[in-house]
Amino acid sequence: MRTKWSVLPLTLAVLYSGLPGLAGAATPAAGTVTDRNTSTTYAAGPFLVPNTSGLAGPVTCNAVLPCDDFKLTVDVPAAYAADHNLTVRVQWANSTADFDLYVLDEGGNVVGSAASSSDPEVAVLPAIAGTYTVRVVPYAPLGDSIAAAIELTPKPVPATPGSGTPPSYTSYQPPAGSGLGTTAGEPSIGANWKSGKVMFQSNTQTLRVTFNDSVSPASAVWEAKSAAPPACTAVTGLDPILWTDSKLGRTIESQLLANPLVNSLSCYTDDDAETWTPTQGGGVGQGVDHQSIGGGPYVSGMAPVLATFPHAVYYCSQSIALATCARSDNGGLTYGPSMPVYTIEQCGGLHGHVKVAPDGTVYLPNKSCGGRQGVAVSTDNGMIWTLRTIPNSTAGESDPSVGIGSDGTVYFGYQNGDGHPRVAVSRDRGATWTDDQDISAPFGVQNVAFPAVVAGDGDRAAFAYLGTTTAGNYQDAGFSGLWHLYVAHTYDGGKSWITTDATPSDPVQAGCIWLGGGSNPCRNLLDFMDATVDAQGRVLVGYADGCTQACATNPSPNDDPANGYHSELATIARQADGKRMFARFDQPDLVVTSVRSSQLNSKAILSATVANKGTSAANGTVVQFMEDTSIVGSSAPVNLEPGASTEVSIVWPTTRTRGTHVITAIADPGNTVSESDESNNKTQASVYFK
């Protein structure tokens, strides 16, 4: 369970505790921005006394716990906020210091914030006329001063949604009363393409999930398969992480120990957790926080001679001033030396999950690199790293995520500084980015958290996130928004995206989501979620459900975990239909949606509506009508494009059919059409003829 990692060293905290809470006040003390004069600046400091009160709830400001306030007047026309944002940026010279930023309205309500470990901190909120307080909190000031810049900026134009029907999802949870997955904040998920098993990790539990697609909807069996202590899984469950090498079938799980010499307990399994093998846990010299594990092929021609596992495995983590990655050449059993990835001068906060491309390029994303979203890239098996940023982005609060297609196309999904979901695409290892667009429009999403991106074919990717249509400061305890799981899919290389609400009738969270570390009650979901792709190209999202039991039926914000508010239940959202991440699995899916009867003179007519709910055309489709085991007749063949439906019928003489009859209509009775789901072709109904 991670906390803010730029924590003030204990010795300095003790030293500063005896000092008065004085600092140089904001100079000037107030300022105004208008639609004509769109910017203003100020400075404040130096700051000596830390204020960490925000970790446990609302920030406290007094003589002992100092804050710095700047009075801001925004004077703009009433409609100005429709296409403009108010952007507040605070930065400081000492990169090991840490300041938090809050923007309060006239009533003292927090309407914008940036309380990560980033430098600069950037808050983006609607440009609404009024009087505000820009509050800077010296979380770990180290005697530094701050410089603030406030600007009215044009809003990015949301992208036009893609056309077509988005896939739907079915959510699966462990059986009620099983005790499985009840503390599932910041889960990891992996799919073994060799066995079809899905692995889900949270806290100290490793769960194995087996899906059965012979029934519709598919069923799921959850099993507890944790690696037993003391050899593997730590009892404390500090920063749990799991990664599955889908092609090779190896799963590695890790529990952070926050020990600079032995930085995690870790083990791997090659038989879906029937047995576990203890490992070194990470490279010597690794950081003590927020580890991530990932892997994939070596760069062509650069595989180490002594490597004993086909794929490289990377263990990445960070300390206050440095992020590092170590490589394992024996499948995670032992690791080489830790190599520097970026310093706090380059990127602040915490990195996202490490991913490896089919050509061996390694990617480690970060939410704040000089005020932009960025990704560290290695093209030599993790030895040297280059930092690359997304030009039109602004720093956010949630870790970004990358998904990598089979041709190396990189999809970078992130929470922008204004809270909206954005995604950018690179085809040259992050050197340049295209199609960077806001994809909030279909549902009017205003704030997102926990981006998770996966890809399959080069032109196919999926971007999952928790989103709310409620604007405002979603980290405030009084936030009233409801959060759902959304998944956006692209099938044209990121030019357009179609989005689905994967949890339309059951919110994932009611109220606030806290992303600033510590023990805040709004931090039940902790800091991230995860996604993967199975062997058939289905997208699976592993997340913690924070709105269960009473909350699921009455999801008004309420801090009551005993009744399902701010819970954290293990959940997998699994793609149920639609195009998959691999085009080779695009198939039709024939469904009979209705059966009915009518009469014309002395003739009886049996009719049925047949639909193609699949992702490719079905040609020559026949519908057969049966009474009990007797065939009544078959329709003429029809052709159906994806998403299309049509009516078919046959004639049945009334002399044989007076009365009530139970009729079964079967699409493609001879199984001549290969479908994604062969179990849903029949529909039965009672019909009556005079």
C-alpha positions as CSV (number, residue, x, y, z in Angstrom):
1,M,0.0,0.0,0.0
2,R,1.9,3.0,-1.2
3,T,2.1,6.5,0.4
4,K,3.5,9.7,-0.9
5,W,7.1,8.9,-1.4
6,S,8.6,12.3,-1.0
7,V,8.0,12.0,2.7
8,L,9.9,14.4,4.9
9,P,12.8,12.6,6.6
10,L,12.1,12.0,10.3
11,T,15.2,13.9,11.5
12,L,14.0,17.1,9.7
13,A,10.5,16.6,10.8
14,V,11.7,16.6,14.5
15,L,13.9,19.6,13.8
16,Y,11.1,21.7,12.2
17,S,8.5,20.7,14.8
18,G,9.9,23.3,17.2
19,L,9.9,26.2,14.8
20,P,7.1,28.7,14.4
21,G,4.9,28.2,11.3
22,L,6.1,31.3,9.6
23,A,7.0,31.8,5.9
24,G,7.2,34.6,3.4
25,A,3.6,35.4,2.5
26,A,2.4,35.4,-1.1
27,T,3.8,38.3,-3.1
28,P,1.6,39.9,-4.3
29,A,-1.1,38.7,-1.9
30,A,-3.9,38.8,-4.5
31,G,-4.4,38.9,-8.3
32,T,-7.0,38.9,-11.0
33,V,-7.4,37.2,-14.4
34,T,-9.9,38.2,-17.0
35,D,-10.8,37.3,-20.6
36,R,-8.5,40.1,-21.6
37,N,-5.7,39.8,-19.1
38,T,-5.5,36.0,-18.9
39,S,-2.6,35.4,-16.5
40,T,-1.0,36.4,-13.3
41,T,1.9,35.2,-11.1
42,Y,3.1,35.3,-7.5
43,A,5.8,33.9,-5.3
44,A,5.9,32.8,-1.6
45,G,8.4,31.4,0.9
46,P,10.8,30.2,2.1
47,F,8.8,27.5,4.0
48,L,10.4,25.7,7.0
49,V,7.6,23.8,8.7
50,P,5.9,20.8,7.1
51,N,2.2,20.2,7.0
52,T,1.1,16.6,6.3
53,S,-2.4,16.9,7.7
54,G,-4.0,16.2,4.3
55,L,-3.0,12.6,4.4
56,A,-5.7,11.8,6.9
57,G,-8.5,14.1,5.6
58,P,-9.1,17.8,5.0
59,V,-6.0,20.0,5.3
60,T,-5.6,21.9,8.6
61,C,-4.1,25.3,8.5
62,N,-2.9,27.2,11.6
63,A,0.2,28.5,13.3
64,V,1.5,25.0,13.9
65,L,0.5,23.6,10.5
66,P,1.2,26.5,8.1
67,C,-0.4,27.1,4.7
68,D,0.0,29.9,2.2
69,D,-3.1,31.6,0.7
70,F,-3.3,33.8,-2.4
71,K,-6.6,35.6,-3.2
72,L,-7.6,35.1,-6.8
73,T,-10.4,37.0,-8.7
74,V,-11.7,35.5,-11.9
75,D,-13.6,38.0,-14.0
76,V,-15.0,36.4,-17.1
77,P,-18.3,36.3,-19.0
78,A,-20.9,33.8,-17.9
79,A,-20.4,31.4,-20.9
80,Y,-16.6,31.6,-20.7
81,A,-16.2,28.3,-18.9
82,A,-17.8,26.4,-21.7
83,D,-14.5,26.4,-23.6
84,H,-11.9,27.6,-21.1
85,N,-10.2,26.2,-18.1
86,L,-8.5,27.9,-15.1
87,T,-5.0,26.4,-14.8
88,V,-2.9,26.9,-11.6
89,R,0.7,25.8,-11.7
90,V,3.0,25.8,-8.6
91,Q,6.7,24.8,-8.8
92,W,9.8,25.0,-6.7
93,A,13.6,24.7,-7.1
94,N,14.5,21.8,-4.8
95,S,13.2,18.7,-6.5
96,T,13.3,16.7,-3.3
97,A,10.9,19.1,-1.6
98,D,7.1,18.6,-2.0
99,F,4.2,21.1,-1.9
100,D,0.5,20.4,-2.4
101,L,-2.0,22.7,-4.2
102,Y,-5.6,23.4,-3.4
103,V,-8.1,25.8,-5.0
104,L,-11.0,26.9,-2.8
105,D,-14.2,28.8,-3.8
106,E,-15.8,31.6,-1.8
107,G,-17.5,29.2,0.5
108,G,-14.2,27.5,1.4
109,N,-15.0,24.4,-0.6
110,V,-12.1,22.7,-2.5
111,V,-12.9,22.9,-6.2
112,G,-9.5,21.9,-7.5
113,S,-6.4,20.2,-6.2
114,A,-3.0,18.7,-7.0
115,A,-1.6,16.8,-4.0
116,S,0.8,14.3,-5.5
117,S,4.5,14.2,-5.3
118,S,4.9,16.1,-8.6
119,D,6.9,19.2,-9.4
120,P,5.2,21.3,-10.7
121,E,1.8,20.6,-9.2
122,V,-1.0,21.6,-11.7
123,A,-4.7,22.1,-10.9
124,V,-7.1,22.5,-13.8
125,L,-10.7,23.6,-13.2
126,P,-13.5,25.3,-15.2
127,A,-13.0,29.0,-15.7
128,I,-16.0,30.3,-13.7
129,A,-16.2,33.9,-12.5
130,G,-15.7,34.3,-8.8
131,T,-13.3,34.8,-5.9
132,Y,-11.0,31.9,-5.1
133,T,-8.2,31.1,-2.6
134,V,-5.1,29.4,-4.1
135,R,-3.7,27.5,-1.1
136,V,-0.2,26.0,-1.1
137,V,0.5,23.5,1.6
138,P,4.2,22.8,2.4
139,Y,4.0,19.0,2.7
140,A,7.8,18.6,2.8
141,P,9.2,22.1,2.1
142,L,12.9,21.7,3.0
143,G,13.2,25.5,3.3
144,D,12.3,26.1,-0.3
145,S,10.1,28.8,-1.9
146,I,7.4,28.4,-4.6
147,A,6.5,30.2,-7.8
148,A,2.9,30.1,-9.0
149,A,1.5,30.9,-12.4
150,I,-2.3,31.2,-13.0
151,E,-3.7,31.2,-16.5
152,L,-7.0,31.0,-18.4
153,T,-6.5,28.4,-21.2
154,P,-8.7,27.0,-24.0
155,K,-10.3,23.6,-23.3
156,P,-9.2,20.8,-25.6
157,V,-12.0,19.8,-28.0
158,P,-13.3,16.3,-27.2
159,A,-12.9,13.8,-30.0
160,T,-15.9,12.7,-32.1
161,P,-16.9,9.2,-30.8
162,G,-16.3,6.3,-33.2
163,S,-19.1,4.6,-34.9
164,G,-20.4,1.1,-34.3
165,T,-21.7,-0.8,-31.3
166,P,-19.2,-1.0,-28.4
167,P,-18.6,-4.3,-26.7
168,S,-20.5,-5.1,-23.5
169,Y,-19.0,-6.5,-20.3
170,T,-20.0,-8.9,-17.6
171,S,-18.7,-8.5,-14.1
172,Y,-17.7,-11.4,-11.9
173,Q,-17.1,-11.5,-8.1
174,P,-16.1,-14.3,-5.7
175,P,-19.1,-16.1,-4.1
176,A,-20.7,-14.2,-1.2
177,G,-19.5,-15.4,2.2
178,S,-16.4,-17.1,0.7
179,G,-14.0,-14.6,2.3
180,L,-12.2,-14.2,-1.0
181,G,-11.2,-10.8,-2.4
182,T,-12.8,-8.7,0.4
183,T,-9.7,-6.4,0.6
184,A,-9.0,-6.0,-3.1
185,G,-7.7,-2.4,-3.4
186,E,-5.2,-1.8,-6.3
187,P,-5.5,-5.3,-7.8
188,S,-3.3,-6.9,-10.5
189,I,-4.7,-9.3,-13.1
190,G,-3.0,-11.7,-15.5
191,A,-4.2,-14.3,-18.1
192,N,-2.3,-17.5,-18.9
193,W,-2.9,-18.1,-22.7
194,K,-1.6,-21.7,-22.3
195,S,-4.2,-22.8,-19.7
196,G,-6.9,-20.2,-20.0
197,K,-6.7,-19.5,-16.3
198,V,-6.9,-15.9,-15.0
199,M,-4.9,-14.8,-11.9
200,F,-6.0,-11.9,-9.6
201,Q,-3.8,-10.5,-6.9
202,S,-4.8,-8.1,-4.1
203,N,-3.5,-7.7,-0.5
204,T,-2.0,-11.1,0.5
205,Q,-4.5,-13.1,-1.7
206,T,-3.7,-14.6,-5.0
207,L,-7.0,-15.8,-6.6
208,R,-7.3,-18.1,-9.6
209,V,-10.4,-17.7,-11.8
210,T,-11.6,-20.3,-14.3
211,F,-14.2,-19.2,-16.9
212,N,-16.6,-21.6,-18.5
213,D,-17.8,-20.4,-22.0
214,S,-20.0,-23.5,-22.7
215,V,-22.9,-21.6,-21.0
216,S,-24.2,-18.1,-21.7
217,P,-23.3,-15.9,-20.0
218,A,-20.0,-17.6,-19.1
219,S,-19.7,-18.8,-15.5
220,A,-16.6,-18.4,-13.3
221,V,-15.0,-20.4,-10.5
222,W,-12.8,-18.5,-7.9
223,E,-10.2,-20.3,-5.9
224,A,-7.7,-19.2,-3.2
225,K,-4.2,-20.0,-4.5
226,S,-1.9,-17.7,-2.4
227,A,1.7,-18.5,-2.0
228,A,2.1,-19.5,1.6
229,P,4.3,-17.5,4.0
230,P,7.1,-17.3,5.0
231,A,8.6,-18.4,1.7
232,C,6.6,-16.1,-0.5
233,T,3.6,-13.9,0.2
234,A,4.2,-11.4,3.0
235,V,1.7,-11.3,5.8
236,T,1.6,-7.5,5.7
237,G,0.4,-7.1,2.1
238,L,2.4,-4.0,1.4
239,D,2.1,-2.9,-2.3
240,P,1.1,-6.3,-3.7
241,I,1.7,-6.8,-7.4
242,L,1.2,-9.7,-9.9
243,W,2.2,-10.2,-13.5
244,T,1.6,-13.1,-15.9
245,D,3.7,-13.8,-18.9
246,S,0.7,-14.7,-21.0
247,K,2.5,-16.6,-23.8
248,L,4.8,-18.6,-21.5
249,G,2.4,-19.1,-18.6
250,R,4.6,-17.9,-15.8
251,T,3.0,-15.7,-13.0
252,I,5.1,-13.7,-10.6
253,E,3.7,-12.2,-7.4
254,S,5.4,-9.8,-5.1
255,Q,4.8,-8.1,-1.7
256,L,6.9,-5.0,-0.9
257,L,9.0,-5.1,2.3
258,A,10.2,-1.5,2.2
259,N,13.7,-2.8,2.9
260,P,16.6,-1.3,0.9
261,L,18.5,-4.7,0.9
262,V,15.7,-7.2,0.5
263,N,13.0,-5.1,-1.1
264,S,10.2,-7.6,-1.6
265,L,9.1,-11.1,-1.0
266,S,8.3,-12.7,-4.3
267,C,7.7,-16.0,-6.0
268,Y,6.6,-17.5,-9.3
269,T,4.4,-20.3,-10.5
270,D,4.4,-22.2,-13.8
271,D,1.2,-24.2,-13.0
272,D,-1.3,-21.5,-12.2
273,A,-0.5,-21.4,-8.5
274,E,-0.6,-25.1,-7.7
275,T,3.1,-24.7,-6.6
276,W,5.2,-21.6,-6.0
277,T,9.0,-21.0,-6.2
278,P,10.6,-18.3,-4.0
279,T,12.7,-15.7,-5.8
280,Q,15.3,-13.0,-4.9
281,G,12.5,-10.5,-4.9
282,G,14.2,-7.6,-6.9
283,G,17.5,-6.2,-7.8
284,V,20.1,-5.0,-5.4
285,G,19.8,-1.2,-4.9
286,Q,16.1,-1.1,-5.8
287,G,13.8,1.6,-4.3
288,V,11.6,1.0,-1.3
289,D,8.2,1.9,-2.8
290,H,5.7,1.0,-5.5
291,Q,7.3,-1.9,-7.3
292,S,6.1,-3.0,-10.7
293,I,6.9,-6.3,-12.5
294,G,6.6,-6.9,-16.3
295,G,8.4,-8.6,-19.1
296,G,8.6,-9.7,-22.7
297,P,11.0,-10.5,-25.5
298,Y,14.6,-9.3,-25.5
299,V,15.7,-6.8,-28.2
300,S,16.6,-8.8,-31.3
301,G,20.2,-9.8,-31.3
302,M,20.7,-8.6,-27.7
303,A,19.6,-11.5,-25.6
304,P,22.2,-12.3,-22.9
305,V,24.2,-15.4,-23.6
306,L,23.5,-16.8,-20.1
307,A,19.8,-16.2,-20.2
308,T,17.8,-19.3,-19.1
309,F,14.3,-17.9,-19.7
310,P,13.0,-16.9,-23.1
311,H,11.7,-13.5,-21.9
312,A,13.3,-10.7,-19.9
313,V,11.6,-9.8,-16.6
314,Y,11.8,-6.3,-15.2
315,Y,11.4,-5.2,-11.6
316,C,10.9,-1.4,-11.3
317,S,10.6,0.7,-8.1
318,Q,11.5,4.0,-6.7
319,S,12.8,5.9,-3.7
320,I,12.6,9.6,-3.0
321,A,15.0,10.9,-5.7
322,L,15.3,8.0,-8.2
323,A,13.3,5.4,-10.1
324,T,15.2,2.2,-11.1
325,C,14.6,-1.0,-13.0
326,A,16.5,-4.3,-12.6
327,R,16.4,-7.1,-15.2
328,S,16.1,-10.9,-14.6
329,D,17.4,-13.3,-17.2
330,N,16.1,-16.4,-15.5
331,G,12.4,-15.7,-15.3
332,G,12.4,-13.6,-12.1
333,L,14.4,-16.0,-10.0
334,T,17.3,-13.5,-9.5
335,Y,17.9,-10.0,-10.8
336,G,20.9,-8.0,-12.0
337,P,21.8,-4.6,-10.8
338,S,19.3,-1.8,-10.6
339,M,19.6,0.7,-13.4
340,P,18.5,4.4,-13.1
341,V,15.4,5.3,-15.1
342,Y,14.7,8.9,-14.1
343,T,15.4,11.2,-11.3
344,I,13.1,13.5,-9.3
345,E,14.4,16.4,-11.4
346,Q,12.9,14.7,-14.4
347,C,9.7,13.2,-13.1
348,G,7.9,13.3,-9.8
349,G,5.3,11.1,-8.2
350,L,5.0,7.4,-8.8
351,H,5.4,5.5,-12.1
352,G,2.8,3.2,-13.6
353,H,3.1,-0.4,-14.6
354,V,6.2,-1.5,-16.7
355,K,5.3,-3.0,-20.2
356,V,7.4,-4.6,-22.8
357,A,6.8,-4.4,-26.6
358,P,7.1,-7.4,-29.0
359,D,10.4,-5.9,-30.2
360,G,11.8,-5.8,-26.7
361,T,11.4,-2.0,-26.1
362,V,10.5,-1.3,-22.4
363,Y,8.1,1.4,-21.3
364,L,7.6,2.9,-17.8
365,P,4.9,5.7,-17.7
366,N,4.7,8.6,-15.3
367,K,2.0,11.2,-14.7
368,S,4.2,14.2,-14.2
369,C,7.4,14.9,-16.0
370,G,8.0,18.7,-16.0
371,G,4.3,19.3,-15.9
372,R,3.4,16.8,-18.6
373,Q,2.6,13.1,-18.8
374,G,5.6,11.0,-19.9
375,V,7.1,7.6,-20.4
376,A,10.7,6.3,-19.9
377,V,11.8,4.1,-22.8
378,S,14.6,1.6,-23.1
379,T,15.7,0.0,-26.3
380,D,18.6,-2.0,-24.9
381,N,16.9,-4.4,-22.5
382,G,16.7,-1.9,-19.6
383,M,20.2,-0.6,-19.5
384,I,19.7,3.0,-20.7
385,W,16.4,4.9,-20.5
386,T,15.2,7.9,-22.4
387,L,12.4,10.1,-21.1
388,R,9.7,11.1,-23.6
389,T,6.6,13.3,-22.9
390,I,3.2,13.8,-24.5
391,P,3.3,17.4,-25.8
392,N,-0.4,18.3,-25.3
393,S,-0.8,16.7,-21.9
394,T,-0.8,18.2,-18.4
395,A,0.2,16.4,-15.2
396,G,-2.5,14.4,-13.6
397,E,-3.2,12.6,-10.3
398,S,-3.5,9.0,-11.5
399,D,-0.8,6.8,-12.9
400,P,-1.0,6.6,-16.7
401,S,-0.9,3.3,-18.5
402,V,0.5,2.0,-21.8
403,G,-0.8,-0.8,-24.1
404,I,1.4,-2.1,-26.9
405,G,0.1,-3.7,-30.1
406,S,1.6,-6.6,-32.0
407,D,3.4,-4.2,-34.4
408,G,4.8,-2.0,-31.6
409,T,2.1,0.7,-31.7
410,V,2.0,2.3,-28.2
411,Y,-1.3,3.6,-26.7
412,F,-0.8,5.9,-23.8
413,G,-4.0,6.4,-21.7
414,Y,-4.0,9.0,-19.0
415,Q,-6.0,11.3,-16.7
416,N,-5.3,14.8,-17.9
417,G,-4.9,17.7,-15.5
418,D,-8.5,18.7,-16.1
419,G,-9.6,15.2,-14.9
420,H,-10.7,14.0,-18.4
421,P,-9.6,10.7,-20.1
422,R,-7.1,11.2,-22.9
423,V,-5.2,8.8,-25.1
424,A,-2.3,9.3,-27.4
425,V,-0.6,7.0,-29.9
426,S,3.0,6.5,-30.9
427,R,4.5,4.4,-33.7
428,D,8.1,5.4,-33.1
429,R,8.7,4.3,-29.5
430,G,7.4,7.6,-28.0
431,A,9.6,10.0,-30.1
432,T,6.4,11.5,-31.5
433,W,2.7,11.2,-30.6
434,T,-0.4,11.4,-32.7
435,D,-4.2,11.3,-32.2
436,D,-3.9,12.7,-28.7
437,Q,-7.6,13.2,-27.9
438,D,-10.1,13.7,-25.1
439,I,-12.5,10.7,-25.2
440,S,-14.9,11.9,-22.5
441,A,-17.7,12.9,-24.8
442,P,-20.0,9.8,-25.2
443,F,-21.0,9.8,-21.5
444,G,-20.0,13.3,-20.5
445,V,-17.3,12.0,-18.1
446,Q,-15.7,14.9,-16.1
447,N,-13.2,13.0,-13.8
448,V,-11.4,9.7,-14.2
449,A,-9.1,7.6,-12.1
450,F,-7.0,4.4,-12.6
451,P,-6.2,4.3,-16.3
452,A,-5.5,0.7,-17.6
453,V,-4.6,0.2,-21.2
454,V,-4.1,-3.0,-23.2
455,A,-3.7,-3.7,-26.9
456,G,-3.7,-6.7,-29.3
457,D,-3.3,-6.2,-33.1
458,G,-1.5,-3.1,-33.9
459,D,-4.7,-1.2,-34.7
460,R,-6.7,-2.5,-31.7
461,A,-6.5,-1.3,-28.1
462,A,-8.8,-0.8,-25.1
463,F,-8.6,1.9,-22.4
464,A,-10.3,1.2,-19.1
465,Y,-10.8,3.7,-16.3
466,L,-13.2,4.6,-13.5
467,G,-15.2,7.7,-14.5
468,T,-17.8,10.0,-13.1
469,T,-20.1,12.5,-14.9
470,T,-19.9,14.8,-11.9
471,A,-17.5,17.8,-12.1
472,G,-15.6,19.2,-9.2
473,N,-12.9,18.1,-6.8
474,Y,-13.5,14.3,-6.7
475,Q,-11.0,14.0,-3.8
476,D,-13.0,16.1,-1.5
477,A,-14.9,14.2,1.3
478,G,-18.1,15.9,0.2
479,F,-17.9,14.9,-3.4
480,S,-21.3,13.4,-4.5
481,G,-20.5,11.8,-7.8
482,L,-21.0,8.2,-8.7
483,W,-18.2,6.3,-10.5
484,H,-18.6,3.6,-13.2
485,L,-16.1,1.4,-15.0
486,Y,-15.8,2.6,-18.6
487,V,-13.9,0.9,-21.4
488,A,-13.1,2.6,-24.7
489,H,-12.1,0.5,-27.7
490,T,-10.3,1.5,-30.9
491,Y,-10.1,-0.6,-34.1
492,D,-8.5,1.9,-36.4
493,G,-5.2,2.6,-34.6
494,G,-6.5,5.3,-32.2
495,K,-8.1,7.6,-34.7
496,S,-11.5,6.9,-33.1
497,W,-12.8,5.3,-29.9
498,I,-16.1,3.8,-28.9
499,T,-16.8,3.7,-25.2
500,T,-19.1,1.5,-23.1
501,D,-20.2,1.8,-19.5
502,A,-19.2,-1.7,-18.3
503,T,-21.2,-1.3,-15.0
504,P,-24.3,0.6,-16.1
505,S,-26.6,-0.5,-13.2
506,D,-24.1,-0.8,-10.3
507,P,-21.6,2.0,-9.5
508,V,-18.1,1.1,-8.6
509,Q,-17.8,3.9,-6.1
510,A,-20.1,6.4,-4.4
511,G,-18.5,9.7,-3.5
512,C,-14.8,10.6,-3.4
513,I,-11.7,8.8,-4.6
514,W,-8.5,9.9,-2.9
515,L,-5.2,9.7,-4.8
516,G,-2.8,11.4,-2.4
517,G,-1.6,8.4,-0.3
518,G,-2.0,7.9,3.4
519,S,-5.0,6.7,5.3
520,N,-7.7,8.9,3.9
521,P,-11.2,7.2,4.1
522,C,-11.8,7.9,0.5
523,R,-8.8,5.7,-0.4
524,N,-10.5,2.4,-0.2
525,L,-9.7,1.6,-3.8
526,L,-6.1,2.6,-3.2
527,D,-4.1,3.7,-6.2
528,F,-4.6,1.7,-9.4
529,M,-6.4,-1.1,-11.2
530,D,-5.3,-3.4,-14.0
531,A,-6.3,-5.0,-17.3
532,T,-5.2,-7.9,-19.5
533,V,-6.2,-9.7,-22.7
534,D,-6.9,-13.5,-22.8
535,A,-5.9,-15.8,-25.6
536,Q,-9.1,-15.2,-27.6
537,G,-8.6,-11.4,-27.5
538,R,-11.2,-10.6,-24.8
539,V,-10.4,-7.7,-22.5
540,L,-10.5,-8.3,-18.8
541,V,-10.4,-5.5,-16.2
542,G,-9.4,-6.3,-12.6
543,Y,-10.8,-3.7,-10.2
544,A,-12.1,-3.3,-6.7
545,D,-15.8,-2.7,-6.3
546,G,-16.3,0.1,-3.8
547,C,-20.1,0.1,-3.8
548,T,-21.6,-3.2,-2.8
549,Q,-24.5,-4.5,-0.6
550,A,-26.8,-1.5,0.3
551,C,-24.6,0.9,-1.7
552,A,-25.4,-1.0,-4.9
553,T,-29.1,-0.3,-4.6
554,N,-28.9,3.1,-2.9
555,P,-25.6,4.6,-4.1
556,S,-25.6,7.9,-2.4
557,P,-22.2,8.9,-1.0
558,N,-21.8,7.5,2.5
559,D,-18.7,6.4,4.5
560,D,-20.2,3.1,5.7
561,P,-18.0,0.1,4.7
562,A,-20.2,-2.3,6.8
563,N,-23.1,-1.7,4.3
564,G,-21.0,-1.7,1.2
565,Y,-20.0,2.0,1.0
566,H,-16.3,2.4,0.4
567,S,-15.8,-1.4,0.2
568,E,-13.1,-3.1,-1.9
569,L,-14.4,-6.3,-3.4
570,A,-12.4,-8.2,-6.0
571,T,-14.1,-7.9,-9.4
572,I,-13.3,-8.9,-13.0
573,A,-15.1,-7.2,-15.9
574,R,-14.9,-9.6,-18.8
575,Q,-15.7,-8.7,-22.4
576,A,-18.9,-10.5,-23.4
577,D,-19.3,-9.6,-27.0
578,G,-18.1,-7.3,-29.8
579,K,-14.8,-7.1,-31.6
580,R,-11.9,-8.5,-29.7
581,M,-8.3,-7.4,-29.6
582,F,-7.3,-9.9,-32.3
583,A,-9.1,-9.7,-35.6
584,R,-8.7,-13.4,-36.2
585,F,-11.4,-13.9,-33.6
586,D,-14.0,-11.7,-35.3
587,Q,-17.0,-13.9,-35.8
588,P,-20.7,-13.7,-36.3
589,D,-23.1,-14.5,-33.4
590,L,-26.5,-15.5,-34.5
591,V,-29.4,-15.1,-32.1
592,V,-33.2,-15.6,-32.6
593,T,-34.8,-12.7,-30.7
594,S,-38.5,-13.6,-31.2
595,V,-40.9,-16.2,-32.5
596,R,-44.5,-15.4,-33.4
597,S,-47.5,-16.6,-35.5
598,S,-50.1,-15.1,-37.9
599,Q,-52.8,-16.4,-40.3
600,L,-53.5,-15.5,-43.9
601,N,-56.7,-17.1,-45.2
602,S,-56.3,-20.8,-44.6
603,K,-52.6,-20.7,-44.1
604,A,-50.6,-20.3,-40.8
605,I,-47.4,-18.4,-40.9
606,L,-44.5,-18.9,-38.4
607,S,-42.1,-16.0,-38.2
608,A,-38.9,-15.3,-36.3
609,T,-36.4,-12.4,-36.0
610,V,-32.8,-13.4,-36.4
611,A,-30.0,-11.1,-35.5
612,N,-26.2,-11.1,-35.9
613,K,-24.7,-9.8,-32.7
614,G,-21.2,-10.7,-33.7
615,T,-18.4,-8.8,-35.3
616,S,-18.3,-10.3,-38.9
617,A,-20.9,-11.1,-41.5
618,A,-23.0,-14.3,-41.5
619,N,-23.9,-15.5,-45.0
620,G,-26.5,-18.1,-45.9
621,T,-28.1,-18.1,-42.5
622,V,-31.1,-20.5,-42.2
623,V,-33.7,-20.6,-39.4
624,Q,-35.3,-23.9,-38.6
625,F,-38.7,-24.2,-36.9
626,M,-39.5,-27.3,-34.7
627,E,-42.4,-28.6,-32.7
628,D,-41.1,-30.9,-30.1
629,T,-38.7,-33.1,-32.1
630,S,-40.4,-32.7,-35.4
631,I,-39.1,-30.3,-38.0
632,V,-41.9,-27.9,-39.2
633,G,-39.8,-26.3,-41.9
634,S,-36.8,-24.0,-42.6
635,S,-36.6,-20.5,-43.9
636,A,-34.8,-19.3,-47.0
637,P,-31.2,-18.4,-46.4
638,V,-30.4,-14.8,-45.5
639,N,-27.2,-12.7,-45.2
640,L,-26.6,-10.6,-42.1
641,E,-23.9,-8.0,-41.5
642,P,-22.7,-7.4,-38.0
643,G,-25.4,-5.7,-35.9
644,A,-28.1,-6.4,-38.5
645,S,-31.4,-8.3,-38.0
646,T,-34.2,-9.5,-40.3
647,E,-37.5,-11.4,-40.2
648,V,-37.8,-14.9,-41.7
649,S,-41.0,-17.0,-42.0
650,I,-42.5,-20.3,-43.3
651,V,-46.0,-21.4,-44.2
652,W,-47.7,-24.1,-42.2
653,P,-51.2,-25.4,-43.2
654,T,-53.9,-24.6,-40.6
655,T,-55.5,-28.0,-41.0
656,R,-52.5,-29.4,-39.1
657,T,-51.9,-26.6,-36.6
658,R,-55.2,-25.5,-34.9
659,G,-54.6,-24.8,-31.2
660,T,-51.6,-23.9,-29.1
661,H,-48.2,-25.1,-30.1
662,V,-44.7,-24.7,-28.5
663,I,-42.3,-23.8,-31.4
664,T,-38.5,-23.7,-31.2
665,A,-36.7,-21.5,-33.7
666,I,-33.0,-22.4,-34.3
667,A,-30.6,-20.2,-36.2
668,D,-28.0,-22.1,-38.2
669,P,-29.2,-25.6,-37.2
670,G,-26.5,-27.3,-39.2
671,N,-23.7,-25.3,-37.6
672,T,-22.4,-24.2,-41.0
673,V,-21.6,-20.7,-39.7
674,S,-18.6,-20.6,-37.3
675,E,-19.8,-18.3,-34.4
676,S,-18.3,-16.7,-31.4
677,D,-21.0,-18.2,-29.2
678,E,-22.8,-21.4,-30.4
679,S,-24.9,-21.8,-27.3
680,N,-27.4,-18.9,-27.9
681,N,-29.0,-19.9,-31.2
682,K,-32.4,-21.1,-30.0
683,T,-35.6,-19.4,-28.8
684,Q,-38.8,-21.0,-27.8
685,A,-42.4,-19.5,-27.7
686,S,-46.0,-20.7,-27.6
687,V,-48.1,-19.8,-30.6
688,Y,-51.9,-20.2,-31.3
689,F,-53.8,-20.9,-34.5
690,K,-57.5,-20.9,-35.0
